[in-house]
Amino acid sequence: MTLIQIIVLALIQGLTEFLPVSSSAHLILGSRVFGWPDQGLAFDVATHLGTLMAVLFYFRRELTGMALCWFHPVRGEGDRQNRRLFICLAAASAATVFIGFLAYDLVAENLRDLRVIAWATLGFGALLWIADAVAGDDRKIEAIDIKGALLIGLAQACALIPGASRSGVTITAGRLLGLSPDAAARFSFLLSVPVIAAAGAYGLYRTVSGQAQIAWPEFLLATAFSALAGWLCIAAFLALLRRIGLKPFILYRMALGLVLLGLSY
């Protein structure tokens, strides 16, 4: 991979991992526009590590609170909320893993197609549009219960479909449950931690077991750029949500889907 290819693809992955616009669609589009070959397994591992570092750093206070609250008796409402949120994230992750385990091979063997990515970008974008239009804006992240978390986790499994967008489907589910855009996005980002960690660990296992070679300068560069882009994306997206809402991102996603549809046919 050239230096420009590493930087551009790492930035694309970092910027689109947390937006409801499909990172797969952008990576496909970037490869088509520039005529680049597939970036390979080691690059995927590097960018997963980078985006994981980004979300861990941005939500370090929330994650630390959820971890430490189990080491002492409940001291107040803050501890209760942290424990409840931790349990909800665990339940949602379990639902995702269960469905993902059953459906992974089916998706990997049959849905890696540009037309699938294009239609999924459009279809799931339309669902997000509907959810955002009909949902209220008053429920905060503390309002999530086990049932709601399980539904969001099941929705996250739809991200196995290329083009669906992990953040897109989880934010859609959160909005349908009545969460505000900010609350839905925050829960989606927190929920990304175990998913990205699992994907990165699986990719790393395949890498060290001999299925891919690591060029360490490229690996570290991709990790650094995807981490920086991911952190900036989270901060900017949450700030913009409070000012402009989800509609500009939905419109962009629909336009992207149409472009991909034109390329696929």
N, C-alpha and C positions, 0 to 999 in steps of 0.2 A: 504494500500500500504506500502511496505517496504521502508526503506531509500534508498536502492540501486535502486529500481524501480522508485522512485520519481526522483532521480538525473539523472538516465540514460534517462528516457523518457522526462524529462524537457530539458536536453541537446540536445536530438534528435530533439525535437520540435523547440528549439531556433536556432539550427544550420541549420536546413533544411527549416525553414519558408521562408527564403530569398534566398535560392539557387534554381536554376531551376531543382530540382531533385525530387520533390514531398515529402512533409512531411508525407502524408498519407501512402505512400509506406514504408517509413522507420519505422513508428510507427507499421504498420502491421508486418513488418519483425522482428522488435524487440520483439513484443509480441509472434510471432511464435517461434523464436529462444529460448526465455527464458520461454515460457509457461505461460506468464502473462495474467490475465484477462483484460477486457476493463478498462481503467483508470478512466472512469466516468466523469460526467458533470463538477463537481467542479474543477477537475484537468485541464480540457480543458479551463475553465474560467481563472484559474491561469496562464497557459502558454500563453494565449492570452494577458493577462495583462502584462506579462513579455516581450513578443516580442513587444508590443505596446510601452512600456517604452524604449526599446532598440532603435527603429527607431525614436522616438521623441527626444531622447537624441543625437543620431548621427547627425540628420538633424535639430538640434535646431536653427541654424543660418538661414537656408533656410526657415523653418516654421515660425520663428519670423518675418523675412523680409516680407513674404507673408501676415502675419496677420497685421503688423503695417502699411504697405503701403496704407491701405484703410482709415487711420485716418488723412491723410493730402493730399493736392493736389500733383499731380505727380511732382517730383523734378528732374527727370532725367531718363536715360535709365534703371537704376537699378529698379526703381519703376515700370516702364512700363513692364519690364520682369517679375517682381514678380506678378503683377496683371494678366498678361497673363497666367502665369503658374498656378496661383490659379484657374482661370476660366477653364483652361484645365483639371485640376485635378477634379474640381467639375463636369464638363461635363462627364468625364470618369466614375466617381463614380455614377452619375445618370444613365448612360447606364447600368452599372453593376447591380444596384439595380433593375432597371426595368425588365431586363431579369431574374435576380435571383428570384424576386417575382413571376414571372410566372412559373419558372421551378423548384423551390426548392422542392416542394412536390414530383414531378415526380422523381427527382434525389434521394431524401431521401428514397423513397419507392422501387426503382427498381435498383439502381446502386451501392449499398453497397455490393460489391462482390469482392473477391480477384482476380478473372479473369478479371473483369473490371479494377481494379487498375493496374494489370500487363499490359494489352493491352493499357490502357491510358498512362502509363509510357513510353511504347515503341513508341506508335503512336505520341504523342505530342513531345517526344524526337526527333523523325525523322523530324517533322516539324521545330523544333528549329535548327536542323542540316542544313536543306535546307535553312532556312531563313538566318542563319549565313554565309552560303556559297555564297549566291547570293547577299547579301546586301553590300552596301558601308559602309565606316567607318568615314564619314566626317561630318555628321549632329550632332549638339550638342543639348542639351535639350531645349535650347531657340528656336529651329526650330519647335517645336511641335505646331500645330495649333488646332483649335476646331475639325475639321474633323478627324485629326489623333488621337486626344484624345478620341473621340467617338469610333473610331475603336479599340483602345487599351482597352477601357472600355467594349466594347462588347466581346472582346477576353477574358477579365478577367472573364466574366460570365462562360466561359468554365471550370473555376477552380471548379465549382460545381461538376464536374465529378471527383470522387476520383481517384487520380493518375495523374491528368492533371498538377498540380502544378501551383499555382497562379502566382508566379514569373516567372515560365517557359513560360506560355502563354502570359504574358504581355511583357516579353523580346522578345519573338518571334515576336509579333505584332510590337514592336518598331523597331526591326531589319528589318522587311519587309518594314517599312516606311523609311528606310535609316538611322536610328539613329545609332550612334556608340555603341559598346557594353556597354561602360561606361554610355552614355546618356540613353540608354534603361533601364539599371539596376537602375540608379538613379530615373528615372520617375516611374519605377515599385515599388521601395521602398517607395517613397513619396505617391504613390497611395495606398499603403498598409495601411496607417494610418486610413482613414475612414472605410475601409473594416474590419480590425482587431478590430477597436473600436466597430463597429456595431455587429460583431460576439461575442465579449466579452460582450457587453451590453445585447444582447439577451440571452446569456448563463447565465449571472448574474440574469436576470429577472426570468428565469426558476428556478434558484437555490433558490432565496429568496422567490419564490412563492410556495416552498415546494417540488419541484421535485428532489432536491438533498440536502444532508447535507454537510456542510463545516467543515472539520477538519483543524482548522486554522494553526497549525504548518506545516502540509503538504502543505497547500495552499500557505503560505508565502515562504516556501522552494522552491516549484515548480516555483513560480513567480520569485524569485531571480535567480535561475539557468537558467531559460529560458531567462531572461533579459540579463544576462552576456553572455550567448552563442549567443544570437541574435546580441548583439553589436559587439562581436568579429567576428561573421560571416559577417556582413555588411562590417566592416573595411577590413577584409582579402579578401573577394570576390572582392571588388572594386580594391584593390591593385593588386590582381592576374589577374583581367581582363586586366589591362594595360600591363601586362607582357606576359601572355600565352593565353589570349582570352577565348572563350567559349568552345572550342573543348574538353578539358579534362573533363569538367563537363558533356558534352553531352555523351561522351564515358562511363563515370561512370553511367549515367542514363540508357543508353541502357543495360549495364551489369546488373544493378539492375532489370530492367524490365524482362530480361531473367531469373534471379533467381526467381522472383515472379511468372513468367509463369510456371517454373518447379514446384514450390510449389503448384500452383493452380490446376495442372493436375496430 
